[in-house]
Structure formats: structure tokens, C-alpha cells
Amino acid sequence: MESTKEKLILREILFLLITVALAAVAAMIQTIGKEFSGKSSSFIFSSKNFDYNAPVYLLGMLLFFGGMWVAYHFLMRKYMTELKEDGGICVVFGILAFLFSAAMIVANAFTLYAMVGTGVNLKPDWMMLFTLIGWPVITFAFMIGTMIRARREK
């Protein structure tokens, strides 16, 4: 591997590490100010329901997406031209994006578990699922999209 291609891969790893850390911190921020909305119980388990605080949820989302965009522009943008010349590096690029997106799911799940514990439901469910699964999917799609865009530019 040439040094410019190595730099691209190392920069991608650094960028993806930053996005995983940003996602964990943003997910943590989103749980601040959650409001108790009642209890639910079933035959075996009972739980407490909490509602997200919408402005804080949006703040966490802006932190994640804004930080991801800034990190991309400072770390990756100039080096994406290396993807034009070699298809093999695109495979490595895509595999790394997938692996770090899976790591983001684990990091977000751990963060949400650490912040609210067991026996707690965050409502509405779509907000929690968007943070837990949506962000990694969007990150993966963003990386693949930027790779395709870099390959097509002339």
C-alpha cells in the first residue's frame, strides 16, 4: 500500500473512531432531562417509562451530525481522491465503515444502558431506535455515499 492510501485508511479509522465517540456522547446527552411518564407492568416484569426531553434530544442529534460533518471535512475530504485509482482500497474502505458502524450500535446500546439502566423505557420508541440504529446506518450510508461520489468525480 502506498503512503497516500495508508493515510486515507488511517484517516478513515480516526474519523470513524471520532464518530463512534461522538455518538456515545450525544446519546448520553439525549438522556439528560428525561421526564417520568408512568409505570408499566406485565406478568413478570415492571418498568418505569420516561419521555425524552425534545430540545435536549435535538441538541444531541445536532452534536452528532455536526461533529461528524466537521470531522469529515478536516480529516477525509482531501484524501478521498485516492479512491478513484484503486478498487481494492474501496473494499477496505467499505469494510471499515461497516465494522465501525456495528461498533457504534454497541457503543450506543452500552451508553443508553449505562444512563438509564434496566427496567426503564425511553419513549417514544422511534427516538431511541433512531439513536441506537439510525445513526450507525446513516454513518455507513454516508461513508459509502462519499466513496461513490469520490469515485465518480473527475
C-alpha positions as CSV (number, residue, x, y, z in Angstrom):
1,M,0.0,0.0,0.0
2,E,1.3,3.4,-0.9
3,S,1.7,6.1,1.7
4,T,-1.3,8.2,0.5
5,K,-3.6,5.2,0.6
6,E,-2.3,4.3,4.0
7,K,-3.1,7.9,5.1
8,L,-6.6,7.6,3.7
9,I,-7.2,4.3,5.7
10,L,-5.7,5.7,8.9
11,R,-7.7,8.9,8.5
12,E,-10.9,6.9,7.9
13,I,-10.2,4.9,11.1
14,L,-9.6,8.1,13.0
15,F,-12.8,9.6,11.6
16,L,-14.9,6.6,12.4
17,L,-13.5,6.4,15.9
18,I,-14.4,10.0,16.4
19,T,-18.0,9.3,15.1
20,V,-18.4,6.4,17.5
21,A,-17.2,8.6,20.4
22,L,-19.5,11.4,19.3
23,A,-22.4,9.0,19.0
24,A,-21.9,7.8,22.6
25,V,-21.6,11.3,24.0
26,A,-24.6,12.5,22.0
27,A,-26.7,9.5,23.2
28,M,-25.6,10.3,26.7
29,I,-26.6,14.0,26.3
30,Q,-30.0,12.9,24.9
31,T,-31.0,11.2,28.2
32,I,-30.5,14.4,30.2
33,G,-33.8,15.9,31.4
34,K,-35.8,12.8,30.7
35,E,-39.3,13.1,32.3
36,F,-41.0,10.3,34.3
37,S,-44.3,9.4,32.5
38,G,-45.5,6.5,34.5
39,K,-45.0,2.8,35.1
40,S,-45.9,-0.2,33.1
41,S,-46.1,-3.8,34.3
42,S,-46.5,-7.2,32.8
43,F,-46.9,-10.6,34.3
44,I,-43.2,-10.9,35.1
45,F,-41.5,-7.5,34.6
46,S,-42.4,-4.0,35.6
47,S,-40.7,-0.9,34.3
48,K,-40.6,2.9,34.5
49,N,-41.4,5.0,31.5
50,F,-39.5,8.1,30.7
51,D,-40.1,10.6,27.9
52,Y,-37.2,12.2,26.1
53,N,-36.7,15.9,26.6
54,A,-37.2,17.0,22.9
55,P,-34.8,20.1,22.9
56,V,-32.1,18.1,24.6
57,Y,-32.7,15.2,22.2
58,L,-32.3,17.6,19.2
59,L,-29.1,19.0,20.8
60,G,-27.6,15.6,21.0
61,M,-28.6,14.9,17.4
62,L,-27.1,18.2,16.2
63,L,-23.9,17.5,18.1
64,F,-23.5,14.1,16.5
65,F,-24.3,15.1,12.9
66,G,-22.5,18.4,13.2
67,G,-19.4,16.8,14.7
68,M,-19.4,14.1,12.0
69,W,-19.6,16.7,9.2
70,V,-16.8,18.8,10.7
71,A,-14.6,15.7,11.3
72,Y,-15.2,14.6,7.7
73,H,-14.2,18.0,6.3
74,F,-11.0,18.2,8.4
75,L,-9.9,14.6,8.1
76,M,-11.2,13.0,5.0
77,R,-12.2,15.4,2.3
78,K,-8.8,16.0,0.7
79,Y,-7.8,12.3,0.7
80,M,-11.0,10.9,-0.9
81,T,-9.4,11.4,-4.3
82,E,-7.3,8.3,-3.6
83,L,-10.4,6.1,-4.0
84,K,-10.5,6.8,-7.8
85,E,-7.4,4.9,-8.7
86,D,-7.7,1.6,-6.8
87,G,-10.8,-0.6,-6.4
88,G,-9.2,-2.6,-3.6
89,I,-9.0,0.3,-1.3
90,C,-12.7,0.9,-1.8
91,V,-13.3,-2.6,-0.4
92,V,-11.2,-1.9,2.7
93,F,-12.9,1.5,3.0
94,G,-16.4,-0.2,2.9
95,I,-15.4,-3.0,5.3
96,L,-14.1,-0.5,7.8
97,A,-17.2,1.6,7.5
98,F,-19.4,-1.4,8.2
99,L,-17.3,-2.6,11.2
100,F,-17.3,0.8,12.9
101,S,-21.0,1.2,12.3
102,A,-21.5,-2.1,14.1
103,A,-19.3,-0.8,16.9
104,M,-21.4,2.3,17.0
105,I,-24.5,0.2,17.7
106,V,-22.7,-1.5,20.6
107,A,-21.4,1.8,21.9
108,N,-24.9,3.5,21.7
109,A,-26.5,0.4,23.4
110,F,-24.0,0.4,26.2
111,T,-24.3,4.2,26.7
112,L,-28.1,4.1,26.9
113,Y,-27.9,1.1,29.3
114,A,-25.4,3.0,31.4
115,M,-27.5,6.1,31.5
116,V,-30.9,4.6,32.2
117,G,-30.2,1.1,33.5
118,T,-32.6,-1.8,33.3
119,G,-36.3,-1.6,33.9
120,V,-36.5,1.8,32.2
121,N,-38.2,2.5,28.9
122,L,-37.4,5.7,26.9
123,K,-40.4,6.9,25.0
124,P,-41.2,7.5,22.2
125,D,-39.5,4.3,20.9
126,W,-38.7,5.7,17.5
127,M,-36.4,8.3,19.1
128,M,-34.4,5.6,20.9
129,L,-34.2,3.4,17.8
130,F,-33.1,6.3,15.7
131,T,-30.2,7.0,18.0
132,L,-29.4,3.3,18.5
133,I,-29.7,2.0,14.9
134,G,-30.4,5.0,12.7
135,W,-27.1,6.8,13.4
136,P,-24.9,3.8,12.5
137,V,-26.9,3.2,9.4
138,I,-26.6,6.9,8.4
139,T,-22.9,6.8,9.1
140,F,-22.4,3.7,7.0
141,A,-24.5,5.2,4.1
142,F,-22.6,8.5,4.4
143,M,-19.3,6.7,4.1
144,I,-20.4,4.6,1.1
145,G,-22.0,7.7,-0.5
146,T,-18.8,9.7,-0.2
147,M,-16.9,6.8,-1.6
148,I,-19.1,6.5,-4.6
149,R,-19.1,10.3,-5.1
150,A,-15.2,10.3,-4.9
151,R,-15.0,7.5,-7.5
152,R,-17.3,9.3,-9.9
153,E,-15.6,12.8,-9.7
154,K,-13.2,13.6,-12.4
